[in-house]
Amino acid sequence: MPTTLTLKNIPDDVYEQLKVAAEMHRRSLNSEAIVCLETVLTPTKINPAERLARARQLRAGLSAEFCARDIDALKKQGRP
């Protein structure tokens, strides 16, 4: 059974951001608040096969090839 929640002392800027987001997504303030809470509080679980497939897809989209040595060198750039 759904529960009712009343929020008090919402900062003006947070309220305005929620209001703009609700209008942009064509939702009520209540629905937008629920979506925001679900997004933050409900973890999305990606199984390892999906994660690996996504990594391979991203790698295939790169215009250059990187080996481990190149990656290590790039990580060290800009460090004292």
C-alpha positions in Angstrom: 0.0 0.0 0.0 1.5 3.4 -1.0 2.5 5.7 1.8 2.0 9.5 2.0 5.1 11.6 2.7 5.0 15.3 3.4 8.2 17.3 2.9 8.9 20.4 4.8 11.5 23.2 4.4 12.5 22.3 0.9 15.1 24.9 -0.3 13.7 27.2 -2.9 16.3 26.3 -5.5 15.6 22.5 -5.1 11.9 23.1 -5.4 12.4 25.1 -8.6 14.6 22.4 -10.1 12.0 19.8 -9.3 9.3 21.9 -10.8 11.3 22.5 -14.0 12.1 18.8 -14.2 8.4 17.9 -13.7 7.3 20.2 -16.5 10.1 19.0 -18.8 9.0 15.3 -18.2 5.3 16.2 -18.3 4.8 14.9 -14.7 3.3 16.2 -11.5 5.6 17.4 -8.8 4.7 14.3 -6.8 5.5 11.9 -9.7 8.8 13.7 -10.4 9.8 13.5 -6.7 9.0 9.8 -6.7 11.1 9.2 -9.8 14.0 11.2 -8.3 13.8 9.1 -5.1 13.6 5.8 -7.0 16.6 6.8 -9.2 18.8 7.5 -6.1 17.5 4.8 -3.8 16.9 1.9 -6.1 20.2 0.5 -7.4 20.2 -0.6 -11.0 21.8 -4.1 -11.2 23.7 -4.9 -14.4 24.8 -8.4 -14.7 28.5 -9.0 -15.6 27.7 -10.1 -19.2 25.8 -6.9 -19.9 28.6 -4.8 -18.3 31.2 -6.6 -20.4 29.2 -6.1 -23.6 28.8 -2.4 -22.9 32.6 -2.1 -22.3 33.3 -3.8 -25.6 30.9 -1.6 -27.4 32.5 1.5 -26.0 36.0 0.2 -26.8 34.9 -0.6 -30.4 33.7 3.1 -30.8 37.2 4.5 -29.9 39.1 5.9 -32.8 42.5 4.9 -31.4 43.9 1.7 -29.9 45.2 1.8 -26.3 47.3 -0.8 -24.6 47.9 -1.0 -20.8 51.2 0.9 -21.1 49.4 3.8 -22.9 46.7 3.9 -20.3 49.2 3.9 -17.4 51.1 6.8 -19.1 47.9 8.8 -19.6 47.0 8.3 -15.9 50.4 9.6 -14.8 50.2 12.8 -17.0 49.8 15.9 -14.9 50.9 14.3 -11.7 53.8 15.7 -9.8 
